[in-house]
């Protein structure tokens, strides 16, 4: 009778521990993950879908869904970092990796959630140390394009 009680106690303890896992860390369905991913994009992109992701969806729907479901729905929806901090970290990572296209997208998000142009410039300066001048220069060119595009868009609005 003692071992039966111990086994039942272990089963109950295990069930209680499983119940303690946050629901955001354990997605229930693919649709739920995609909905969370869409909500993340819209929160970063002033309520709009992400054009690059939507272009990818036309030719590579599996890759777009995987990006939206995992990267955005599972990782980006986590609460451990606020959007501003997460975007600044992502800008730094893509700049250091030599990925100016992705860096530019996330720099735009960073600006949308409260980062300043000066903070983004400081990230580029820091990239020279970890990744070298060529990657920092590439990142600076992408940021210059972004800044010019945003200034042009703001002056063309009534």
N, C-alpha and C positions, 0 to 999 in steps of 0.2 A: 504494500500500500504506500510506503514511503517513496519509492521510485516513481510510482504513478503520479503522486502529488508533485514531485520535483519536475517531471516532464510537463505536467499541466501548467506549473508555475512558469517554466521557461517559455512555453507557448504563449501564455498571457503576456509575459514581459516582452517577448518579441513583437507581438501584435501592438502593444502600447508604443514601443519604439518606432515601429513602422508608421503609426499614426502621428508621431511627432515630426516626421519629415515634412518640410514646407511644401505645399502643393505647387508652388512655382518652380521648384527644383525637379519635380516629377511630372512632366506633361502627360495629360490623359490621352490626347488624340493629336493627329497631325493637323486637323483643322484648328484646334486650340492653339497649337504652336504657331501656325500661320497667322491667326488672328492677333496673337501677341506681337509677332514680328511686324505685321502691318501697323499696329498701334505704335510701336517703337519708332518706325520710320516716320509716321505722320507727326509724332511728337517732336521729332528732330527737324522735320522739313516743313514746318509751318502749316501742317494739316494736309500736305500734298503727298502723293506717292513718290517714290524715288525713280526718276527717269531712267537711270542706268539699269536698275533692277527690272523695270518694266520692259526695256529693250531686250535684256537678257531673257526674260520670260517668253518672248515671241519665238526665239530661236532655240533656247535651251531651258525649257520649262522645268525640268528636273533640277538643274543647277540653281535656278531662281528660287524654287520652292525650298531647296536644301539651305540656301543662304538665308531666306526669310524665316524658315522654321527653326534652324539651329542657331546660326550666328545672331539673328535678331530676336527670335522668339524664346530661345533658351538662354543665351549668354547675355545679350544686351538688355533683356528685361529683368535681369537680376538687380537686387536692391543694394548691393554692396558698394557701389559707386554712384554718385549723382551723374546726370547726363553731361554736365560741363567737364567734370574730371575725366570721365570715360572718353569723351571726345578729344580732349587735349592729349591723353595718353595714346589714343589711336592715331592722331596726327603725328605724334613723335615716332610711333612704330612704323607707320607707312613711309614717313620721310627717311628714316634710318634704313628701311628695306629697299629704298630706291623705287618706290611705287607712287610717283607724283599724281597719277590719275585718282587713285583711291584716297591719297592724302588730301587732295583738293576737295573731294566730296565731303570728307569728314571735317575739314577745316570750315567748310560752309555750315555744317551742322554746329560746329563749335561756336561760330559767330551767332547762329540762330539761338543758341542756349546761353548766351551771355559772355563768351570769351571775347577778348579784344584783339584787334590786329597786332598790337604790340606784343601780346602774349604769344601769338602764333609766330611772330618774328623771333622771339626768344627761343622758341622750340627749334627753329631752323639753326640758330646760332649754336645751340647745344648739340645738334646733330653733327656738327663739324667734328666734335670730340669723339663721339662713338662710331660714326660711320664715314667720316671724311668729307672733304670739301666738295667733290663732285655730286654726292647725294644731297648735300645741303644746298648747293647751287641749283640743282634740279628742283628741289622743294621750294626754293625762293622764287623761281620762275613760275611755278604753278600757283603759289600764293599771290604773286603779282597779278597774274591773270584773273584769279578769283576776286581780288580787291577791285580791279578795274571793272570787271563784269558787274559786281554789286554796286559800285558807284554809278555806273551807266544806268543800271536798272532803277536806282533810286532817283536819278535826275530825270528819267523819262516818265515817272509817275506824276500825275497831276497833284 
